[in-house]
Amino acid sequence: MEYRDAGVDVEAGRAFVERIRSMVGSTTRPEVLGRLGGFSGLFQLPAGYQEPVLVSGTDGVGTKLKLAHSLKRHETVGIDLVAMCVNDVLTSGAEPLFFLDYLATGYLDEAQLADVVSGIAAGCRMAGCALLGGETAEMPGFYQSGEYDLAGFCVGIVEKSQLLDGSQVQIGDVAIALPSSGVHSNGFSLVRKIVSDRGFAWDDCPEPFAPQSLGEILLTPTQIYVKPILDARKAGLEIHGMAHITGGGLPENLPRCLGTGQSVRVDPTSWMVPSVFRWLAAEGSVSPAGMFNTFNMGVGFVVLVPPSQADSTIAWFESQDVAAFAIGDVIAGDGKLVGLPE
């Protein structure tokens, strides 16, 4: 017998690497050394840093992949994968340098997985990082036909003096939100249950989404915040802390950027919750507390700035065509958010 008889096509794997070579090349940076296909990826640290600190992060896409599999739409989940990693790294003030992916499937479908990698490459270009390498694992019998799983790993860099670690945050700082593009990549187990239990199909077009389908709305990729945030810091905006609002929503993620003895008082009426969350809450009879503890509710990223600079910070983002709005302020406390439904 040969390996192919066991369900693994080595030649298809080699052909797949050739197919994605140009996609990977489109993300290169001057610091990239070597070439695709080696045993490891090589990256030279950028010049000009006095005390460089490397910042790393890893994540996946979760059960949002189930939706991509059902709709046979694979070109956006790669963006989600990159976004979940680079946005996390960004909260330390770091510039993402390179990204690696792990892609596992039961059967290597070249066209399907090329769509996935095209999304990963697009996400890397948006974040300005190099797709340095990855692993494609063909594991027959482990995944159902047509299904795959994704994981990603990112490394960024920041000058030690510019590192954000919570110690810069002060009582009175204003929390300014940058909006999400939708559900992003968290809470999809609940999303899928609501859709299934209520008898909807992914290609249905319920109000208020028509003429777009439910699947199209929910597959909207996670917003990547790297460029506007790094540009803001380069422009001299004073940012004391940053939070990426992922699984667990604002209650779990916003406190992660605070210092000891601090909380944030949030005004949930200060922004309009997007229609997709209002629809999920209504169709699933989900409590307000349950929604805020599961979803981003329209807030994808938060920066903490001095109160004297809140208005100018919002104006700067808006001048860059990035929406921004104040949602609360830092107060003394035990790390729990104040003002959200309980």
C-alpha contacts under 8 A as a table, 3 or more apart, distances in Angstrom:
res1	aa1	res2	aa2	distance
1	M	5	D	6.23
2	E	5	D	5.36
2	E	6	A	7.14
3	Y	6	A	5.28
3	Y	7	G	6.79
3	Y	8	V	5.67
3	Y	9	D	6.96
3	Y	10	V	7.73
4	R	7	G	5.03
4	R	8	V	4.77
4	R	9	D	4.98
4	R	10	V	7.37
5	D	8	V	7.29
6	A	140	P	7.58
7	G	107	Y	7.30
7	G	139	M	7.84
7	G	140	P	5.60
8	V	107	Y	7.36
8	V	138	E	6.22
8	V	139	M	7.24
8	V	140	P	6.95
9	D	12	A	5.31
9	D	13	G	6.49
9	D	108	L	7.69
10	V	13	G	5.03
10	V	14	R	6.45
11	E	14	R	5.10
11	E	15	A	6.21
12	A	15	A	4.98
12	A	16	F	6.05
12	A	108	L	7.19
12	A	110	E	7.49
13	G	16	F	5.03
13	G	17	V	6.43
13	G	108	L	7.23
13	G	136	T	7.97
14	R	17	V	5.23
14	R	18	E	6.55
15	A	18	E	5.17
15	A	19	R	6.19
16	F	19	R	4.90
16	F	20	I	6.39
16	F	110	E	5.78
16	F	114	A	7.50
17	V	20	I	5.42
17	V	21	R	6.11
17	V	37	G	7.83
18	E	21	R	5.16
19	R	22	S	7.34
19	R	114	A	7.21
20	I	23	M	5.16
20	I	24	V	6.33
20	I	114	A	6.37
20	I	117	V	7.05
20	I	118	S	7.74
21	R	24	V	5.32
21	R	25	G	6.20
21	R	36	L	7.17
22	S	25	G	4.88
22	S	26	S	6.19
23	M	26	S	5.26
23	M	27	T	7.25
23	M	117	V	7.47
23	M	118	S	6.25
23	M	121	A	5.98
24	V	27	T	5.71
24	V	28	T	7.21
24	V	36	L	7.94
24	V	121	A	6.22
24	V	130	A	7.87
24	V	131	L	5.76
24	V	132	L	7.54
24	V	133	G	7.96
25	G	28	T	5.47
25	G	131	L	7.94
26	S	121	A	7.30
26	S	125	R	7.66
27	T	121	A	6.33
27	T	124	C	6.24
27	T	125	R	5.52
27	T	128	G	7.51
27	T	129	C	6.68
27	T	130	A	4.82
27	T	131	L	5.84
28	T	32	V	6.51
28	T	129	C	7.48
28	T	130	A	4.85
28	T	131	L	6.92
28	T	132	L	7.82
29	R	32	V	5.62
29	R	129	C	7.16
29	R	130	A	5.88
31	E	43	F	5.51
31	E	44	Q	4.90
31	E	45	L	6.67
31	E	46	P	6.55
32	V	42	L	6.09
32	V	43	F	4.65
32	V	44	Q	6.42
32	V	130	A	7.54
32	V	132	L	7.53
33	L	41	G	7.60
33	L	42	L	5.02
33	L	43	F	5.59
33	L	44	Q	7.01
34	G	38	G	7.75
34	G	41	G	7.15
34	G	42	L	6.09
35	R	38	G	6.61
35	R	41	G	7.71
36	L	41	G	7.72
36	L	132	L	7.71
36	L	133	G	6.69
37	G	133	G	7.95
38	G	41	G	7.00
40	S	133	G	7.38
41	G	132	L	5.52
41	G	133	G	5.88
42	L	132	L	7.49
43	F	98	F	7.97
43	F	132	L	8.00
46	P	49	Y	7.40
49	Y	52	P	5.46
49	Y	159	E	6.22
50	Q	159	E	6.97
51	E	159	E	5.68
51	E	160	K	5.51
51	E	161	S	7.85
52	P	157	I	6.45
52	P	158	V	5.79
52	P	159	E	4.83
52	P	160	K	5.93
53	V	157	I	5.58
53	V	158	V	5.36
53	V	159	E	6.06
53	V	160	K	5.77
54	L	155	V	6.65
54	L	156	G	5.67
54	L	157	I	4.63
54	L	158	V	6.70
55	V	89	V	6.22
55	V	92	S	7.59
55	V	94	A	6.71
55	V	155	V	5.57
55	V	156	G	4.94
55	V	157	I	5.82
55	V	158	V	7.56
56	S	89	V	6.20
56	S	153	F	7.35
56	S	154	C	5.56
56	S	155	V	4.37
56	S	156	G	6.20
57	G	85	C	5.56
57	G	86	V	7.42
57	G	88	D	6.57
57	G	89	V	5.89
57	G	153	F	5.79
57	G	154	C	5.30
57	G	155	V	6.61
58	T	85	C	5.53
58	T	151	A	7.34
58	T	152	G	5.49
58	T	153	F	4.31
58	T	154	C	6.26
59	D	81	L	7.10
59	D	84	M	6.24
59	D	85	C	5.79
59	D	151	A	5.80
59	D	152	G	5.55
59	D	153	F	6.80
60	G	81	L	5.73
60	G	84	M	7.23
60	G	150	L	5.79
60	G	151	A	4.38
60	G	152	G	6.08
61	V	64	K	6.24
61	V	65	L	6.64
61	V	77	V	7.10
61	V	80	D	6.39
61	V	81	L	5.58
61	V	84	M	7.70
61	V	150	L	6.63
61	V	151	A	7.22
61	V	185	S	5.82
61	V	186	N	7.92
62	G	65	L	6.34
62	G	185	S	6.87
62	G	186	N	7.25
62	G	188	F	7.51
63	T	66	K	5.31
63	T	67	L	7.47
63	T	188	F	5.73
63	T	189	S	6.18
64	K	67	L	5.38
64	K	68	A	6.73
64	K	77	V	7.97
64	K	185	S	6.32
64	K	186	N	7.81
64	K	188	F	5.59
64	K	189	S	7.93
64	K	219	L	7.70
65	L	68	A	4.94
65	L	69	H	6.10
65	L	77	V	7.14
65	L	148	Y	7.96
65	L	149	D	7.39
66	K	69	H	5.09
66	K	70	S	6.17
67	L	70	S	5.08
67	L	71	L	6.15
67	L	202	W	7.98
67	L	215	G	7.29
67	L	219	L	7.49
68	A	71	L	5.28
68	A	72	K	5.60
68	A	73	R	5.02
68	A	74	H	5.74
68	A	77	V	7.42
68	A	219	L	7.34
69	H	72	K	5.00
69	H	73	R	6.82
69	H	74	H	7.46
69	H	146	G	7.00
69	H	147	E	6.25
70	S	73	R	7.93
71	L	202	W	7.44
71	L	215	G	7.42
73	R	76	T	7.47
74	H	77	V	6.10
74	H	78	G	7.73
74	H	112	Q	6.65
74	H	113	L	7.63
74	H	115	D	5.54
74	H	116	V	5.28
74	H	119	G	7.94
75	E	78	G	6.62
75	E	79	I	7.98
75	E	115	D	4.76
75	E	116	V	5.21
75	E	117	V	7.77
75	E	118	S	6.46
75	E	119	G	5.08
76	T	79	I	5.40
76	T	80	D	6.74
76	T	116	V	7.16
76	T	119	G	5.36
76	T	219	L	7.13
76	T	220	T	7.32
76	T	221	P	5.78
77	V	80	D	4.87
77	V	81	L	6.27
77	V	116	V	6.62
77	V	119	G	6.56
77	V	120	I	7.77
77	V	219	L	7.72
77	V	221	P	6.62
78	G	81	L	5.00
78	G	82	V	6.45
78	G	116	V	5.28
78	G	117	V	6.26
78	G	118	S	7.20
78	G	119	G	4.17
78	G	120	I	4.04
78	G	121	A	7.64
78	G	122	A	7.92
78	G	123	G	6.96
79	I	82	V	5.29
79	I	83	A	6.03
79	I	119	G	4.96
79	I	120	I	5.20
79	I	121	A	7.78
79	I	122	A	6.49
79	I	123	G	4.49
79	I	124	C	7.87
79	I	221	P	6.14
79	I	222	T	6.92
80	D	83	A	5.05
80	D	84	M	6.11
80	D	123	G	7.66
80	D	184	H	7.24
80	D	185	S	6.62
80	D	221	P	5.34
80	D	222	T	5.03
80	D	223	Q	7.92
81	L	84	M	5.50
81	L	85	C	6.77
81	L	120	I	6.95
81	L	150	L	7.40
81	L	151	A	6.98
81	L	152	G	6.24
82	V	85	C	5.41
82	V	86	V	6.06
82	V	99	F	7.62
82	V	120	I	6.21
82	V	123	G	5.55
82	V	124	C	6.54
82	V	152	G	6.83
83	A	86	V	5.31
83	A	87	N	5.69
83	A	123	G	6.74
83	A	222	T	6.05
83	A	223	Q	6.65
83	A	224	I	5.24
84	M	87	N	5.76
84	M	88	D	6.49
84	M	185	S	7.78
84	M	222	T	7.47
85	C	88	D	5.33
85	C	89	V	6.43
85	C	152	G	6.91
85	C	153	F	6.61
85	C	154	C	5.99
86	V	89	V	5.07
86	V	90	L	6.00
86	V	96	P	6.12
86	V	127	A	7.12
86	V	154	C	6.43
86	V	224	I	7.61
86	V	226	V	7.25
87	N	90	L	4.97
87	N	91	T	6.67
87	N	224	I	6.49
87	N	225	Y	6.35
87	N	226	V	6.64
87	N	244	H	6.23
88	D	91	T	5.57
88	D	92	S	7.85
88	D	243	A	7.83
88	D	244	H	6.03
89	V	92	S	6.01
89	V	93	G	7.47
89	V	94	A	6.09
89	V	95	E	7.67
89	V	96	P	6.91
89	V	154	C	7.53
89	V	155	V	7.43
89	V	156	G	6.48
90	L	93	G	5.14
90	L	94	A	4.99
90	L	95	E	6.38
90	L	96	P	7.16
90	L	156	G	7.88
90	L	226	V	6.52
91	T	94	A	7.14
91	T	164	L	7.32
91	T	241	G	7.32
91	T	242	M	4.89
91	T	243	A	5.75
91	T	244	H	6.80
92	S	158	V	7.91
92	S	163	L	5.74
92	S	164	L	4.79
92	S	165	D	6.51
92	S	241	G	7.98
92	S	242	M	7.32
93	G	158	V	6.32
93	G	162	Q	6.83
93	G	163	L	5.69
93	G	164	L	5.87
93	G	230	L	7.70
94	A	156	G	5.37
94	A	157	I	4.89
94	A	158	V	4.53
94	A	163	L	7.40
95	E	156	G	5.05
95	E	157	I	5.36
95	E	158	V	6.45
95	E	226	V	7.54
95	E	230	L	7.21
96	P	99	F	7.98
96	P	127	A	6.96
96	P	128	G	7.08
96	P	129	C	5.55
96	P	154	C	6.88
96	P	155	V	5.86
96	P	156	G	3.86
96	P	157	I	6.55
97	L	128	G	7.42
97	L	129	C	4.69
97	L	130	A	6.31
97	L	154	C	7.51
97	L	155	V	5.78
97	L	156	G	4.84
97	L	157	I	6.86
98	F	129	C	4.82
98	F	130	A	4.46
98	F	131	L	5.80
98	F	132	L	5.86
98	F	154	C	5.84
98	F	155	V	5.65
98	F	156	G	7.03
99	F	124	C	7.39
99	F	129	C	6.70
99	F	130	A	6.05
99	F	131	L	4.91
99	F	132	L	5.77
99	F	133	G	7.30
99	F	152	G	7.10
99	F	153	F	5.65
99	F	154	C	4.42
99	F	155	V	6.60
100	L	131	L	6.01
100	L	132	L	5.79
100	L	133	G	5.08
100	L	134	G	4.92
100	L	152	G	5.76
100	L	153	F	5.20
100	L	154	C	6.48
101	D	133	G	6.86
101	D	134	G	4.53
101	D	135	E	6.40
101	D	150	L	7.21
101	D	151	A	5.82
101	D	152	G	4.39
101	D	153	F	6.31
102	Y	134	G	5.56
102	Y	135	E	4.81
102	Y	136	T	6.10
102	Y	137	A	7.75
102	Y	150	L	5.75
102	Y	151	A	5.08
102	Y	152	G	6.11
103	L	134	G	7.77
103	L	135	E	6.10
103	L	136	T	4.78
103	L	137	A	6.20
103	L	148	Y	6.95
103	L	149	D	5.87
103	L	150	L	4.84
103	L	151	A	6.69
104	A	136	T	5.76
104	A	137	A	4.58
104	A	138	E	6.00
104	A	139	M	7.05
104	A	148	Y	5.43
104	A	149	D	5.28
104	A	150	L	6.62
105	T	108	L	6.35
105	T	136	T	7.85
105	T	137	A	6.27
105	T	138	E	5.12
105	T	139	M	5.89
105	T	140	P	7.49
105	T	142	F	7.89
105	T	143	Y	6.07
105	T	146	G	7.84
105	T	147	E	6.18
105	T	148	Y	4.25
105	T	149	D	6.56
106	G	138	E	5.45
106	G	139	M	4.61
106	G	140	P	4.20
106	G	141	G	6.20
106	G	142	F	6.01
106	G	143	Y	4.71
106	G	144	Q	6.37
106	G	145	S	6.32
106	G	146	G	7.47
106	G	147	E	6.94
106	G	148	Y	6.95
107	Y	138	E	5.87
107	Y	139	M	6.96
107	Y	140	P	6.11
107	Y	145	S	6.78
107	Y	146	G	7.16
108	L	113	L	7.42
108	L	138	E	6.12
109	D	112	Q	5.42
109	D	113	L	6.14
109	D	146	G	7.77
110	E	113	L	5.40
110	E	114	A	5.85
111	A	114	A	5.11
111	A	115	D	6.38
112	Q	115	D	5.36
112	Q	116	V	6.69
113	L	116	V	4.85
113	L	117	V	6.23
114	A	117	V	5.07
114	A	118	S	6.03
115	D	118	S	5.03
115	D	119	G	6.49
116	V	119	G	5.30
116	V	120	I	6.47
117	V	120	I	4.82
117	V	121	A	6.07
118	S	121	A	5.12
118	S	122	A	6.13
119	G	122	A	4.93
119	G	123	G	6.12
120	I	123	G	5.12
120	I	124	C	6.24
120	I	131	L	7.95
121	A	124	C	5.04
121	A	125	R	6.24
121	A	131	L	6.62
122	A	125	R	5.14
122	A	126	M	6.29
123	G	126	M	5.05
123	G	127	A	6.22
123	G	224	I	7.71
124	C	127	A	5.02
124	C	128	G	5.83
124	C	129	C	5.14
124	C	130	A	6.20
124	C	131	L	6.39
125	R	128	G	4.93
125	R	129	C	6.38
125	R	130	A	7.57
126	M	129	C	8.00
126	M	224	I	7.07
126	M	226	V	7.87
126	M	227	K	7.61
127	A	224	I	6.80
127	A	225	Y	7.84
127	A	226	V	5.56
127	A	227	K	6.57
128	G	227	K	7.90
139	M	142	F	5.70
139	M	143	Y	7.08
140	P	143	Y	6.69
141	G	144	Q	7.06
143	Y	147	E	6.12
143	Y	148	Y	6.76
144	Q	147	E	5.57
158	V	162	Q	6.54
158	V	163	L	6.21
159	E	162	Q	5.25
159	E	163	L	6.39
160	K	163	L	5.18
164	L	167	S	7.40
164	L	168	Q	6.94
164	L	240	H	6.89
164	L	241	G	6.14
164	L	242	M	7.91
165	D	168	Q	7.18
165	D	241	G	7.49
165	D	257	C	6.91
166	G	169	V	5.62
166	G	240	H	7.55
166	G	241	G	6.30
166	G	257	C	5.23
166	G	258	L	4.81
166	G	259	G	4.57
167	S	258	L	7.56
167	S	259	G	5.45
168	Q	240	H	5.11
168	Q	241	G	7.01
168	Q	259	G	7.67
169	V	173	D	6.99
169	V	240	H	5.01
169	V	241	G	6.06
169	V	258	L	6.22
169	V	259	G	6.21
169	V	304	L	7.26
170	Q	173	D	5.70
170	Q	240	H	7.79
170	Q	259	G	7.99
170	Q	306	P	7.82
170	Q	330	V	7.08
171	I	262	Q	7.21
171	I	329	D	7.91
171	I	330	V	5.10
171	I	331	I	5.20
171	I	332	A	6.54
172	G	306	P	7.11
172	G	307	P	6.47
172	G	329	D	5.83
172	G	330	V	5.06
172	G	331	I	6.21
173	D	304	L	5.86
173	D	305	V	5.27
173	D	306	P	4.65
173	D	307	P	5.40
173	D	329	D	5.55
173	D	330	V	5.23
174	V	304	L	5.44
174	V	305	V	5.36
174	V	306	P	6.16
174	V	307	P	5.50
174	V	310	A	6.40
174	V	326	A	6.87
174	V	327	I	7.81
174	V	328	G	5.98
174	V	329	D	4.32
174	V	330	V	6.38
175	A	264	V	7.91
175	A	302	V	6.33
175	A	303	V	5.79
175	A	304	L	4.66
175	A	305	V	6.75
175	A	326	A	5.74
175	A	327	I	5.73
175	A	328	G	5.15
175	A	329	D	5.34
175	A	330	V	7.28
176	I	302	V	5.51
176	I	303	V	5.30
176	I	304	L	6.25
176	I	305	V	7.58
176	I	310	A	7.55
176	I	314	I	7.51
176	I	324	A	6.47
176	I	325	F	5.41
176	I	326	A	4.28
176	I	327	I	5.95
176	I	328	G	7.47
177	A	299	V	5.99
177	A	300	G	7.26
177	A	301	F	5.79
177	A	302	V	4.43
177	A	303	V	6.52
177	A	324	A	5.54
177	A	325	F	5.41
177	A	326	A	6.12
177	A	327	I	6.54
178	L	299	V	6.08
178	L	300	G	5.96
178	L	301	F	5.20
178	L	302	V	6.14
178	L	322	V	7.46
178	L	323	A	6.12
178	L	324	A	4.90
178	L	325	F	6.97
179	P	298	G	5.46
179	P	299	V	4.60
179	P	300	G	5.17
179	P	301	F	6.87
179	P	323	A	6.72
179	P	324	A	6.98
180	S	183	V	7.52
180	S	184	H	7.24
180	S	222	T	7.39
180	S	223	Q	6.21
180	S	296	N	7.37
180	S	297	M	8.00
180	S	298	G	4.96
180	S	299	V	5.10
180	S	300	G	4.05
180	S	301	F	7.33
181	S	184	H	6.72
181	S	220	T	6.96
181	S	221	P	7.23
181	S	222	T	6.26
181	S	223	Q	5.66
181	S	298	G	7.33
181	S	300	G	7.58
182	G	217	I	7.72
182	G	218	L	7.25
182	G	220	T	6.63
182	G	221	P	7.91
182	G	222	T	7.37
182	G	274	P	7.50
182	G	276	V	7.17
182	G	298	G	6.50
183	V	186	N	6.69
183	V	187	G	7.68
183	V	218	L	6.60
183	V	220	T	7.81
183	V	222	T	7.69
183	V	276	V	7.68
183	V	277	F	7.73
183	V	295	F	6.73
183	V	296	N	6.85
183	V	297	M	7.68
183	V	298	G	7.82
184	H	220	T	7.07
184	H	221	P	5.98
184	H	222	T	4.30
184	H	223	Q	7.26
184	H	246	T	7.97
185	S	188	F	7.04
185	S	221	P	7.75
185	S	222	T	6.54
185	S	246	T	7.59
186	N	246	T	6.21
186	N	247	G	5.19
186	N	294	T	7.43
186	N	295	F	6.58
187	G	190	L	5.57
187	G	191	V	6.33
187	G	247	G	6.74
187	G	294	T	5.72
187	G	295	F	6.06
188	F	191	V	4.57
188	F	192	R	5.83
189	S	192	R	5.29
189	S	193	K	6.29
190	L	193	K	5.06
190	L	194	I	6.18
191	V	194	I	5.25
191	V	195	V	6.24
191	V	280	L	7.21
192	R	195	V	5.17
192	R	196	S	5.98
193	K	196	S	5.10
193	K	197	D	5.81
194	I	197	D	5.28
194	I	198	R	5.98
194	I	280	L	7.17
194	I	283	E	6.77
194	I	284	G	5.24
195	V	198	R	5.41
195	V	199	G	6.26
195	V	200	F	5.21
195	V	201	A	7.13
196	S	199	G	5.20
196	S	200	F	6.08
196	S	201	A	7.61
197	D	200	F	7.83
198	R	283	E	7.10
198	R	284	G	7.84
200	F	204	D	6.55
201	A	204	D	5.35
201	A	214	L	7.75
202	W	213	S	6.78
202	W	214	L	5.30
202	W	215	G	4.53
203	D	213	S	5.07
203	D	214	L	5.98
203	D	215	G	5.87
203	D	216	E	7.93
204	D	213	S	5.35
204	D	214	L	5.80
204	D	215	G	7.81
205	C	209	F	6.00
205	C	210	A	4.93
205	C	211	P	6.19
205	C	212	Q	5.96
205	C	213	S	4.37
205	C	214	L	5.74
206	P	209	F	5.82
206	P	210	A	6.06
206	P	213	S	7.44
206	P	214	L	7.10
207	E	210	A	5.82
208	P	275	S	7.01
208	P	279	W	7.95
209	F	212	Q	5.40
209	F	213	S	6.59
209	F	214	L	6.92
209	F	217	I	7.44
210	A	213	S	6.48
212	Q	216	E	6.33
212	Q	217	I	6.82
213	S	216	E	5.21
213	S	217	I	6.42
214	L	217	I	5.27
214	L	218	L	6.23
215	G	218	L	5.18
215	G	219	L	5.97
216	E	219	L	5.25
216	E	220	T	6.54
217	I	220	T	5.62
217	I	276	V	7.90
223	Q	300	G	7.45
224	I	227	K	7.88
225	Y	228	P	6.00
225	Y	229	I	6.19
225	Y	301	F	7.56
226	V	229	I	5.44
226	V	230	L	5.99
227	K	230	L	5.37
227	K	231	D	5.94
228	P	231	D	5.06
228	P	232	A	5.98
228	P	317	F	7.44
228	P	320	Q	7.60
228	P	322	V	7.60
229	I	232	A	5.01
229	I	233	R	6.43
230	L	233	R	5.23
230	L	234	K	6.20
231	D	234	K	5.01
231	D	235	A	6.05
232	A	235	A	5.04
232	A	236	G	6.59
232	A	237	L	5.63
232	A	316	W	7.82
232	A	317	F	7.71
233	R	236	G	5.17
233	R	237	L	5.24
233	R	238	E	7.00
233	R	239	I	7.31
234	K	237	L	7.45
237	L	313	T	6.84
238	E	305	V	6.19
238	E	306	P	7.31
238	E	309	Q	7.77
239	I	242	M	7.64
239	I	303	V	6.49
239	I	304	L	5.83
239	I	305	V	4.92
239	I	306	P	7.66
240	H	303	V	7.42
240	H	304	L	5.40
240	H	305	V	5.63
240	H	306	P	7.65
241	G	257	C	5.68
241	G	258	L	7.12
241	G	303	V	5.71
241	G	304	L	4.97
241	G	305	V	7.42
242	M	254	L	8.00
242	M	257	C	5.99
242	M	301	F	7.33
242	M	302	V	5.52
242	M	303	V	4.45
242	M	304	L	6.22
243	A	253	N	6.35
243	A	254	L	5.47
243	A	256	R	7.04
243	A	257	C	5.98
243	A	301	F	5.74
243	A	302	V	5.14
243	A	303	V	6.63
244	H	253	N	6.74
244	H	254	L	7.58
244	H	300	G	6.29
244	H	301	F	4.70
244	H	302	V	6.64
245	I	248	G	7.83
245	I	249	G	5.54
245	I	250	L	5.95
245	I	253	N	5.61
245	I	254	L	7.00
245	I	296	N	5.83
245	I	299	V	6.80
245	I	300	G	5.15
245	I	301	F	5.63
245	I	302	V	7.59
246	T	249	G	5.61
246	T	250	L	7.97
246	T	253	N	6.90
246	T	295	F	7.34
246	T	296	N	6.38
246	T	300	G	7.50
247	G	252	E	7.74
247	G	253	N	7.85
247	G	293	N	7.97
247	G	294	T	6.17
247	G	295	F	6.69
247	G	296	N	7.71
248	G	251	P	6.56
248	G	252	E	5.00
248	G	253	N	6.72
248	G	292	F	7.61
248	G	293	N	4.85
248	G	294	T	4.90
248	G	295	F	6.67
248	G	296	N	7.92
249	G	252	E	5.82
249	G	253	N	6.18
249	G	292	F	5.71
249	G	293	N	5.09
249	G	294	T	5.46
249	G	295	F	5.03
249	G	296	N	4.72
249	G	297	M	7.53
250	L	253	N	5.29
250	L	254	L	5.31
250	L	292	F	6.70
250	L	293	N	7.06
250	L	296	N	6.51
250	L	299	V	8.00
251	P	254	L	6.27
251	P	255	P	7.07
251	P	292	F	7.23
251	P	293	N	6.27
251	P	336	K	6.96
251	P	337	L	5.88
252	E	255	P	6.48
252	E	256	R	7.35
252	E	293	N	7.36
253	N	256	R	5.40
253	N	257	C	7.79
254	L	257	C	6.19
254	L	258	L	7.59
254	L	264	V	7.89
254	L	302	V	7.50
254	L	337	L	8.00
255	P	258	L	5.34
255	P	263	S	6.64
255	P	264	V	7.39
255	P	335	G	5.56
255	P	336	K	6.74
255	P	337	L	7.23
258	L	262	Q	6.22
258	L	263	S	7.18
258	L	335	G	7.45
259	G	262	Q	5.88
260	T	334	D	7.76
260	T	335	G	7.69
261	G	332	A	5.79
261	G	333	G	5.14
261	G	334	D	5.35
261	G	335	G	6.69
262	Q	330	V	6.72
262	Q	331	I	5.80
262	Q	332	A	4.53
262	Q	333	G	4.56
262	Q	334	D	5.91
262	Q	335	G	5.47
263	S	330	V	5.72
263	S	331	I	5.27
263	S	332	A	5.76
263	S	333	G	4.75
263	S	334	D	6.08
263	S	335	G	4.47
263	S	336	K	5.66
263	S	337	L	5.72
263	S	338	V	7.33
264	V	328	G	6.64
264	V	329	D	5.50
264	V	330	V	4.36
264	V	331	I	5.65
264	V	335	G	7.56
264	V	336	K	7.34
264	V	337	L	5.14
264	V	338	V	6.20
265	R	328	G	5.32
265	R	329	D	5.45
265	R	330	V	6.28
265	R	331	I	6.60
265	R	337	L	5.93
265	R	338	V	4.55
265	R	339	G	5.84
266	V	327	I	5.69
266	V	328	G	4.33
266	V	329	D	6.83
266	V	337	L	6.84
266	V	338	V	5.99
266	V	339	G	5.22
266	V	340	L	6.53
267	D	270	S	5.61
267	D	327	I	5.61
267	D	328	G	5.71
267	D	339	G	6.02
267	D	340	L	7.26
268	P	271	W	6.69
268	P	327	I	7.13
268	P	339	G	7.21
268	P	340	L	6.40
269	T	272	M	7.19
270	S	325	F	7.93
270	S	326	A	7.25
270	S	327	I	5.70
271	W	325	F	7.53
271	W	327	I	7.34
272	M	298	G	7.83
273	V	277	F	6.83
273	V	278	R	7.08
273	V	297	M	5.79
273	V	298	G	5.63
274	P	277	F	5.83
274	P	278	R	6.74
274	P	297	M	6.98
274	P	298	G	5.86
275	S	278	R	4.97
275	S	279	W	6.00
276	V	279	W	5.14
276	V	280	L	6.24
277	F	280	L	5.06
277	F	281	A	6.09
277	F	291	M	7.79
277	F	295	F	7.97
277	F	297	M	6.30
278	R	281	A	5.15
278	R	282	A	6.19
279	W	282	A	5.18
279	W	283	E	6.00
280	L	283	E	5.27
280	L	284	G	5.74
280	L	285	S	7.89
280	L	286	V	7.53
281	A	284	G	5.36
281	A	285	S	5.45
281	A	286	V	4.73
281	A	287	S	6.99
281	A	288	P	7.67
281	A	291	M	6.89
282	A	285	S	5.13
282	A	286	V	6.87
283	E	286	V	7.94
286	V	290	G	5.98
286	V	291	M	6.36
287	S	290	G	4.97
287	S	291	M	6.24
288	P	291	M	5.11
288	P	292	F	6.28
288	P	341	P	5.99
288	P	342	E	7.83
289	A	292	F	5.24
289	A	293	N	6.07
289	A	340	L	7.39
289	A	341	P	4.84
289	A	342	E	5.11
290	G	293	N	5.18
290	G	294	T	6.17
291	M	294	T	5.25
291	M	295	F	5.75
291	M	297	M	7.38
292	F	295	F	5.65
292	F	296	N	6.80
292	F	297	M	6.47
292	F	340	L	7.72
292	F	341	P	7.64
296	N	299	V	5.38
296	N	300	G	6.17
299	V	302	V	7.43
305	V	309	Q	6.55
305	V	310	A	6.24
305	V	313	T	7.95
306	P	309	Q	5.45
306	P	310	A	6.46
307	P	310	A	5.22
308	S	311	D	7.58
309	Q	312	S	5.32
309	Q	313	T	5.92
310	A	313	T	5.17
310	A	314	I	6.30
310	A	326	A	7.69
311	D	314	I	5.24
311	D	315	A	6.16
312	S	315	A	4.93
312	S	316	W	6.03
313	T	316	W	5.07
313	T	317	F	6.38
314	I	317	F	5.32
314	I	318	E	6.21
314	I	323	A	7.89
314	I	324	A	5.45
314	I	325	F	6.43
314	I	326	A	7.94
315	A	318	E	5.08
315	A	319	S	6.12
316	W	319	S	5.04
316	W	320	Q	6.58
317	F	320	Q	5.12
317	F	321	D	6.56
317	F	322	V	5.09
317	F	323	A	6.48
317	F	324	A	6.38
318	E	321	D	4.91
318	E	322	V	4.98
318	E	323	A	5.48
318	E	324	A	6.69
319	S	322	V	7.27
333	G	336	K	7.14
337	L	340	L	6.97
